[in-house]
């Protein structure tokens, strides 16, 4: 690898091969950002850069949720309060998964030469 990515956050203790986070969301055991970078190298990519951008992703999620919450009256009027609450709940679950280390946002850059 060309650059060493920062270590990925540890996964929450309840993490197993499959975890049910809520009634609608099931994830298989996933690779860390570092492991995914290694997978790219094994697939023949070179100069692989694998960066855990989860903190940046959290900033985006929190900012978008704040903007959305500011529109509660309009959304509830146009759709329903239940729709608004469901979207907020889903966004909050994503934030909590990131904080627990169960969801990350990776940035990957790599090169691969192709022979014709």
C-alpha positions in Angstrom: 0.0 0.0 0.0 1.2 3.5 -0.8 -0.1 5.1 2.4 -1.1 3.5 5.7 -4.7 4.3 6.6 -5.6 5.2 10.2 -6.9 2.2 12.1 -10.6 1.4 11.8 -12.6 1.9 15.0 -13.2 -1.3 16.9 -16.6 -3.0 16.3 -19.2 -3.1 19.0 -19.2 -6.1 21.3 -22.5 -7.4 20.0 -21.1 -7.7 16.5 -21.4 -11.2 15.1 -21.4 -12.7 11.6 -24.9 -11.3 11.2 -26.5 -8.6 13.3 -30.1 -7.4 13.3 -29.9 -3.7 14.2 -33.7 -3.2 13.9 -36.6 -4.9 12.2 -35.5 -3.9 8.7 -31.7 -3.9 8.7 -29.4 -6.9 8.6 -25.7 -6.7 7.8 -23.3 -9.5 7.1 -19.8 -9.4 8.7 -18.0 -6.7 6.8 -14.4 -6.0 6.0 -12.6 -3.2 7.7 -11.3 -0.3 5.5 -7.8 -1.7 5.9 -8.9 -5.2 4.9 -10.8 -3.9 1.9 -7.6 -2.1 0.8 -5.7 -5.4 1.0 -8.5 -7.0 -1.1 -7.9 -4.4 -3.8 -4.2 -5.3 -3.7 -5.0 -9.0 -4.0 -7.2 -8.1 -7.0 -4.1 -6.7 -8.8 -4.4 -3.0 -7.9 -1.3 -1.1 -7.0 -0.6 2.1 -5.1 -3.7 1.4 -3.0 -4.8 4.1 -0.6 -7.5 3.1 1.9 -8.7 5.8 4.2 -11.4 5.5 6.9 -13.5 8.7 6.4 -16.1 7.8 9.0 -15.6 11.0 11.0 -16.2 13.1 7.9 -19.3 10.9 7.1 -20.6 11.5 10.6 -20.3 15.3 10.1 -22.3 15.0 6.9 -24.9 12.8 8.5 -25.4 15.1 11.4 -25.5 18.2 9.2 -28.1 16.6 6.9 -30.2 15.4 9.8 -30.1 18.9 11.4 -31.3 20.4 8.0 -34.0 17.8 7.7 -35.3 18.3 11.3 -35.6 22.1 10.5 -38.3 21.1 7.9 -40.4 18.9 10.3 -43.6 20.9 9.8 -43.4 20.9 6.0 -42.5 17.2 5.8 -45.2 16.2 8.3 -47.8 18.3 6.5 -46.8 17.0 3.0 -46.4 13.4 4.0 -47.0 12.5 7.6 -45.4 12.8 11.1 -44.8 9.1 10.9 -42.8 9.5 7.7 -40.7 12.3 9.2 -40.1 10.3 12.4 -39.1 7.2 10.4 -36.6 9.1 8.4 -35.0 10.7 11.5 -34.9 7.3 13.2 -33.1 5.8 10.2 -30.6 8.6 10.1 -30.0 8.3 13.8 -29.4 4.6 13.5 -26.8 5.2 10.8 -25.0 7.7 13.1 -25.1 5.2 16.0 -23.7 2.4 13.8 -20.9 4.7 12.8 -20.1 5.6 16.4 -20.2 1.9 17.4 -17.8 1.0 14.5 -20.4 -1.1 12.8 -20.6 1.1 9.7 -17.7 3.0 8.2 -17.1 5.2 5.1 -14.0 4.3 3.2 -12.2 6.3 0.6 -10.2 4.1 -1.8 -7.7 5.2 -4.5 -5.8 2.7 -6.6 -4.3 2.0 -10.0 -4.6 -1.0 -12.2 -3.0 -1.5 -15.6 -5.0 -3.2 -18.3 -3.4 -5.1 -21.1 -5.3 -5.0 -24.4 
